[in-house]
Amino acid sequence: MRRLVLLIYLIALPLAALAEDYEAARGPGGEHPDLNGIWQALNEANYDLELHMAKSAMQERAGPHGPVPAKSLLSMGAVGSVPPGLGVVEGGKIPYKPEALEKKNANKANWAELDPEVKCYLPGVPRATYMPQPFQIFQGENSVFIAYQWAGGVRDIYMKDPGPAQVDSWMGQSVGHWEGDTLVVEATGFHGQAWLDRAGNHTSWKLKVTERYTPMSPNHLSYEATIEDPETFTRPWKISMPLYRRMESSMQLMDFKCVEFVEELLYGEYRRNPLD
């Protein structure tokens, strides 16, 4: 009976509470926790960061008895539907400015034509973390590098600030430092074209993302990202989620360089003899 009571108690405890006294194994150099490994988020954040119910498609149109899938998505059936998600936004809602919310809604209404993910562009930060594919952290004594399976994306985390980014880009420039056992990464230098999810949530070139990676157990990381963008939002806001270590003995990142997969979508109409 004691064991049963203890088991129920442990299951009921939030993972964060169990991690309060967790002492992570040390990484290269012996000073900081070891974040090396292949990790993946297991949630519905890439569909929509906010709480959402299931629906028939990522892009819908009005039907005789309620929304139905957009014509271009109709043949996808349930494969193109949206599963429900509890959301990962602290406080529940993203604090948009009115004009930015209008753009979000327009993005959502034209998802198939506008989402950069559809065209295999790099997902940006923080979206790269919760794309439905794994990523790998390579941690050295004084260096951190992240490789993403999606589109072969990479991030070099500078542990010494090199100054402002020389050019704006999809993934921006990332500068990291340690606060105890937490790796803190500040990402700036974005060009403002990336989305945050398939629901049309977006940012501008003024985006700054502050990420926090904290070991919670040998096989879990706590991930938090504070998002600041005075052009798009009324205040900074935060998302949080656990990241899970991929445990397969043969696990490795594989090639998913999807650019060639969308050549027909982007350039097919320019063939000498376009396909039907």
C-alpha positions, 0 to 999 in steps of 0.5 A: 500500500505504501508503494502504491501511495508513493507511486500515485504521489510521484505521478501526480507531481509536476515534472518541474517539482521532481527536478528541483533537486536534480543534479545534472551530469557535468558536460565537457570541462566538468563545469556545466550540465551536459546537454548533448543529445538528440531532443524533440518536443512532443506537443501540438505547438507547431499547429498552434501555440495557443489552446485550440480545438480540433478542426477539419483543416489548417485552412478552411472555407465556409460550408453549408453547415459550418467550416469545411476544408479549403478546396486545395486541402480537401483531398488530404482528408484527415491527414490535413486536419488539426489535432487539439492542443492545450497550448504552450503560451503562458496566460493562454493568449498571445498579446497582439497589437490590433493590426498585427492580429489582423495580419495573423488572421489573414495568414491563417486564412491563406495558410497553404499559400503563405506558411514558410514551412510549406515552402521548406524555408527555415523555421526560425526561432523558437519554431525550430525547437517544436517542429515535429522532427528531432534536433541535436545539441552538440556541446563542447567545453566552451561551445554549443551548436544545434543541428535540426533535421528539418531542412538541415537547419543549424545554429551556432550559439556564440558564447562570446557576444560578437556584436550585432548580426551583420545580416538578418536571416531566418534563424538569426544570431544566437548568443549564449551564457550560463545561469547556474545549470540553465543555458540562456540564449538570446537570439536576434537578427531576424528578417521577420518572415518566419512564422511561429506556427501553422496558425499564422502567428508571426513576428517582425524584424524587431523580434528578440527571443530569450531561450532557457534550456534547463535539465530536469532529469537525465532525459528531459529538458525544460524549454522556455522562450520569452518573445519580445517584439514591440512592433507586433505585441503589446508586451513580452510573452513566454512559451514553455514545454518539456523536451524529450531525449530520443532514446533509440539505440540507433538514433541519429539525425537523418537528411530532410533537405526538403528544398527539392520536394517543393520545386514543383510547387514553387517553379513547376509552372515555369516548365516548358510543358507544365504538368497538369 
